[in-house]
Amino acid sequence: MHEKERLAGLCELRGLSNLVAEIFPEEGIEGHRQFQKRLTEDHLSQLTWILNYLGGRSHELFLWLLRRYRIENLKVIFRGFHARRGPREVGRYLIATPDDLAFPVENMVTAPNADEFAGLVPDEALKALATQAIEPYKKNGKPFFFEAALDGLFYSKLLALADEPSLEDLASCLPTLVLDANIYLVMLVVRAKFNFGAQLDEIERFLKVHGAVSVEALRGIYSAESIAAVAEALPKALGKSISRKVETAEELERELATYFYTQVNAAFYGSGITLAVPVAFYYLKRTELANLIRLSEGYRYGLSAAEMRRIVVPPLE
């Protein structure tokens, strides 16, 4: 994995082309978009093999974690539908997933209305989520509400799968999954208020994820008047993870992501032979992917090596 010294080395290259050559030598990849797409597809292939060694409820839970990538594709297609983009343009942003249920992109982006769009989702589990997520979009008319509803439904099912009684040790990975959900919900509230200007009553239905941080605590975060005040309003377990003053949503998210990384890393090495280990690996690989994408954007925008060391998780300072 690209972390610590290996990651630091990637901050010292001369331009995006050298980063691409370091990760995918002699493959003729051109441009940041093609690079990021290839990164994501390779990343996913490094996770799907785990399913071959899981059975029963463990297999079901890990398969749901992997569904997150199909959900991201669904979001991209929905943005294309909302903006009335052509299927070829939308298709450039989709990643290949290792399943047989390809989205009918052309029919979906040209669907006459949102209900028809949801009805075209070929994956029955995702179709059920999309059908529910369409309702807040129809009320507000912005893709943000569709995506927030979709994510809330994803996390609700994820935590329910881990929390249901079973003969397998699914509860071993519950702390990691809950922490992921909690950080997501905090950042959803922050972005809804400070980026999108959404009212609390417009997003409150998306905050009800059973087993995650309470809606009451999230209301307190929403009422904060600045990002610094948000850090003060965080639940105790998250609040103690903020090690420095934060003034922007990006700084807050990086602090929370760094805390998440340390917890996941500890779970990976300290959980014995339990489902917590492959789940922790899943999240470590997501951190690695996010870091490589950050670096590609850093080179694209001409950040210095010192600046790029600061934007990765955890920061290389």
C-alpha positions in Angstrom: 0.0 0.0 0.0 1.1 3.6 -0.6 1.3 5.0 2.9 3.9 6.7 5.0 7.3 6.7 3.2 5.9 5.4 -0.1 3.2 8.1 0.0 5.7 10.8 0.8 7.8 9.7 -2.2 4.8 10.3 -4.4 4.6 13.9 -3.2 8.1 14.6 -4.5 7.5 13.9 -8.2 7.6 16.3 -11.1 4.1 16.6 -12.4 1.1 14.3 -13.0 2.7 12.3 -15.8 5.4 11.1 -13.4 2.8 10.1 -10.8 0.9 8.1 -13.5 4.2 6.5 -14.6 5.0 5.6 -11.0 1.7 3.8 -10.4 0.9 2.4 -13.9 4.2 2.3 -15.8 4.1 1.8 -19.5 0.3 1.8 -19.8 -0.2 4.9 -21.8 -2.7 6.5 -19.4 -3.4 10.1 -20.4 -5.0 12.8 -18.2 -6.2 12.9 -14.6 -9.7 11.5 -15.3 -8.4 8.4 -17.0 -5.9 7.9 -14.2 -8.4 8.3 -11.4 -10.8 5.9 -13.2 -8.1 3.3 -13.5 -7.1 3.8 -9.9 -10.7 3.1 -8.8 -11.2 0.1 -10.9 -7.9 -1.5 -9.7 -8.8 -0.6 -6.2 -12.1 -2.4 -6.5 -10.5 -5.5 -8.0 -8.2 -5.6 -4.9 -11.3 -5.9 -2.7 -13.7 -8.2 -4.5 -11.5 -11.3 -4.2 -12.3 -11.2 -0.4 -15.8 -12.4 -1.2 -14.4 -15.8 -2.2 -13.4 -16.4 1.4 -16.6 -15.3 3.1 -19.9 -17.1 3.5 -23.3 -16.5 5.0 -23.9 -13.2 6.7 -20.3 -12.1 6.5 -20.5 -12.4 2.7 -23.8 -10.4 2.7 -22.3 -7.6 4.7 -19.1 -7.3 2.7 -21.0 -7.5 -0.5 -23.1 -4.5 0.7 -19.9 -2.6 1.4 -18.9 -3.2 -2.2 -22.3 -2.0 -3.4 -21.1 1.5 -2.4 -19.3 1.7 -5.7 -22.4 0.9 -7.7 -24.1 3.6 -5.7 -21.5 6.1 -6.7 -22.1 5.1 -10.4 -25.8 5.6 -9.8 -25.2 9.1 -8.5 -23.2 9.9 -11.6 -25.9 8.7 -13.9 -28.5 10.6 -11.9 -26.5 13.8 -12.2 -26.5 13.2 -16.0 -30.3 12.6 -15.9 -30.8 15.8 -13.9 -28.6 17.9 -16.2 -29.8 16.2 -19.4 -26.3 15.1 -20.4 -25.8 12.6 -23.2 -25.1 8.9 -22.3 -21.6 9.0 -23.9 -20.6 11.9 -21.8 -22.0 10.3 -18.6 -20.4 7.0 -19.4 -16.9 8.5 -19.3 -17.3 9.0 -15.5 -18.5 5.5 -14.7 -16.2 2.8 -13.3 -16.4 -0.8 -14.3 -17.8 -3.0 -11.5 -17.3 -6.8 -11.3 -20.9 -7.8 -11.8 -23.3 -8.6 -14.6 -25.9 -5.9 -13.9 -24.8 -3.0 -16.0 -26.8 0.1 -15.7 -28.8 0.9 -18.9 -27.2 4.4 -19.0 -28.8 5.6 -22.2 -32.3 4.8 -21.0 -31.7 6.2 -17.6 -30.3 9.6 -18.6 -33.1 10.1 -21.1 -35.9 8.9 -18.7 -38.9 11.2 -18.9 -39.1 11.6 -15.1 -37.4 10.7 -11.9 -39.8 7.8 -11.1 -39.0 6.2 -14.5 -35.3 6.7 -13.8 -35.6 4.7 -10.5 -37.6 2.0 -12.2 -34.8 1.4 -14.6 -32.2 0.5 -12.0 -31.4 -3.2 -12.7 -30.2 -4.1 -9.2 -33.3 -4.8 -7.1 -31.6 -3.8 -3.8 -30.4 -0.5 -5.3 -33.8 0.0 -7.1 -35.5 -0.1 -3.7 -33.1 2.5 -2.4 -33.4 4.7 -5.5 -37.2 4.6 -5.4 -37.1 6.0 -1.8 -34.4 8.5 -2.6 -36.3 10.0 -5.5 -39.0 11.4 -3.2 -36.9 14.2 -1.6 -35.4 15.0 -5.0 -38.9 15.5 -6.4 -39.7 17.9 -3.5 -36.5 19.9 -3.7 -35.3 19.5 -7.3 -31.6 19.2 -6.5 -29.4 16.0 -6.9 -27.9 16.7 -3.4 -31.1 15.5 -1.8 -31.2 12.3 -3.9 -27.6 11.5 -3.0 -28.1 12.3 0.7 -31.1 10.0 0.8 -29.3 7.3 -1.0 -26.3 7.4 1.4 -28.5 7.5 4.5 -30.3 4.3 3.3 -27.0 2.7 2.5 -25.7 3.3 6.0 -29.0 2.2 7.6 -28.8 -1.2 6.0 -25.1 -1.5 6.6 -25.4 -1.0 10.4 -28.5 -3.2 10.5 -26.6 -6.1 8.8 -23.8 -5.8 11.4 -26.1 -5.5 14.3 -28.5 -8.4 13.7 -28.0 -11.5 15.8 -26.1 -14.2 14.0 -23.8 -17.1 14.6 -21.0 -15.2 12.9 -19.0 -12.5 14.6 -20.4 -9.5 12.7 -20.5 -7.3 15.7 -16.7 -7.2 15.7 -16.7 -4.8 12.8 -19.6 -2.7 14.2 -17.4 0.0 15.8 -15.6 0.7 12.5 -18.9 0.8 10.6 -20.6 3.1 13.2 -17.6 5.5 13.1 -17.8 5.6 9.3 -21.5 6.4 9.5 -21.0 9.1 12.2 -18.3 10.9 10.3 -20.4 10.8 7.1 -23.4 12.2 9.0 -21.4 15.0 10.6 -20.0 16.1 7.2 -23.4 15.8 5.6 -24.8 18.3 8.1 -21.8 20.6 7.7 -22.0 20.6 3.9 -25.8 21.0 3.9 -25.6 24.1 6.0 -22.3 25.8 4.8 -22.2 24.6 1.2 -25.8 24.1 0.1 -27.7 26.4 2.4 -30.2 23.7 3.2 -32.6 24.1 6.1 -32.4 21.5 8.9 -36.0 20.3 8.2 -34.9 19.6 4.6 -32.2 17.1 5.6 -33.4 15.8 9.0 -35.0 12.7 7.4 -31.6 11.7 6.1 -30.0 11.8 9.5 -32.0 9.0 11.0 -29.5 6.1 10.8 -30.3 3.6 13.6 -27.2 2.9 15.6 -25.3 6.0 14.5 -24.9 9.4 16.1 -28.3 10.8 17.3 -30.4 13.3 15.4 -30.3 15.5 18.5 -26.5 15.7 18.4 -26.6 16.4 14.7 -29.1 19.3 15.3 -26.5 20.8 17.7 -23.9 20.6 15.0 -26.2 22.2 12.5 -26.8 25.1 14.9 -23.1 25.9 15.1 -22.3 29.3 13.4 -18.8 28.3 12.1 -16.6 25.3 11.4 -14.6 26.0 14.5 -17.9 25.9 16.5 -18.8 22.7 14.8 -15.6 21.1 16.2 -16.7 22.2 19.6 -20.2 20.7 19.2 -19.0 17.3 18.0 -19.9 14.2 20.2 -17.2 13.5 22.7 -15.7 10.6 20.8 -15.2 12.6 17.7 -14.5 15.9 19.4 -11.3 14.5 21.0 -10.0 13.6 17.6 -9.7 17.2 16.5 -6.0 18.0 17.3 -5.8 21.5 15.9 -7.9 24.5 15.1 -10.1 24.0 12.0 -11.6 26.8 10.1 -12.9 25.1 6.9 -15.0 22.0 6.1 -12.0 20.5 4.4 -9.8 20.9 7.5 -12.5 19.4 9.6 -13.0 16.4 7.3 -9.2 15.8 7.2 -9.0 15.7 11.0 -11.9 13.3 11.2 -10.5 11.1 8.3 -7.2 11.0 10.1 -8.8 9.8 13.3 -10.8 7.2 11.3 -7.6 6.0 9.7 -5.9 5.5 13.1 -8.9 3.5 14.4 -9.2 1.4 11.3 -5.4 0.7 11.3 -5.7 -0.4 14.9 -8.6 -2.7 14.1 -6.8 -4.3 11.2 -3.8 -5.3 13.3 -5.6 -6.0 16.6 -8.8 -7.8 15.8 -7.6 -11.4 15.5 -9.5 -13.7 13.1 -12.7 -11.8 12.8 -14.7 -10.0 10.1 -13.3 -6.8 11.5 -10.0 -7.5 9.6 -11.4 -7.6 6.0 -13.7 -4.7 6.9 -10.7 -2.7 8.1 -8.7 -3.6 5.0 -11.6 -2.3 2.9 -11.4 1.1 4.6 -7.6 1.2 4.5 -7.7 0.7 0.8 -10.4 3.4 0.5 -8.0 5.8 2.3 -5.2 4.8 -0.1 -7.4 5.4 -3.1 -8.5 8.8 -1.8 -4.9 9.8 -1.2 -3.8 8.9 -4.7 -6.7 10.9 -6.1 -5.8 13.8 -3.9 -2.2 13.7 -5.2 -3.4 13.6 -8.8 -5.5 16.7 -8.2 -2.6 18.3 -6.4 -0.3 17.8 -9.4 -3.1 19.0 -11.7 -3.4 22.3 -9.8 0.3 22.7 -9.2 0.5 22.3 -5.5 4.0 22.1 -3.9 5.3 18.9 -2.3 4.8 20.5 1.2 1.1 21.3 0.3 0.5 17.8 -0.9 2.0 16.2 2.2 -0.6 18.2 4.2 -3.6 17.1 2.2 -3.1 13.4 2.4 -4.6 11.2 5.3 -2.9 11.1 7.7 -0.9 14.3 6.9 2.8 13.7 6.3 4.1 16.5 8.5 
